[in-house]
């Protein structure tokens, strides 16, 4: 269906493994868990609705910045930086703007780099920062003691699985549209325009939606919401309105 080569995925995993250092990976994982555990985690995906969603949520995010964790899914990094929103964590297979990822890393973001058979050349582009504290690696194949498989398949659902594994209290999906149009922030070569999803991309969207729909059963102590202003709903993850989102933040703030 997707013609994924498990052997090249494994090779890529070992390439990333060889460039990470165990001490910095261990420190970064500890820091990541401290950041996310028992927090409201906002996952910003690079769907077509991303900018409109950020505009709607901007004041609330700024006013409740200490109560939330901001996670950028790959290309969403560039959009959040554009709005002046500091990013706590980036989940990326390096399809989005590497320049934006570098800038956010320099500003203190933790970068979770996912490796697979198709992105070894992009891993090579960030070889200089991989060994530094603040970088950890993930894989979709057999993990190593430096590169972990935390679940998920695409950047968007991997971000949700990572938040769940780090024991978030609430996870809110933003910009997770899953329609037939791909957001312009997903690929730097999109010439700043949304574009039609390929058949391969639509298959990936279907897999991602299925994996996300399983989360409430797999991690039942966590509450999940979808701030959806366009696109497709995700089974088992209820939609949340702007007023509902504000109420959620106020409840957390008064605890």
Secondary structure, DSSP 4 states (H G I P E B T S, - for coil): -----HHHHHHHHHHHHHHS-HHHHHHHHHHHHHHHTTSEEEEE--STTHHHHHHHHHHHHHHTGGGEEEEEETTHHHHHHHTT---SEEEE-S-S-HHHHHHHHHTT-EEEEEE-TT-HHHHHHTHHHHTSTTEEEEESSS--SSEE--S-SSHHHHHHHHHHHTT-SEEEEES---SSEE-GGG-GGGTTS-EEPPHHHHHHHHHHHHHHHHHHHHTTTSEEEEE-SSS--BTTBEE--HHHHHHHHHHHHT-
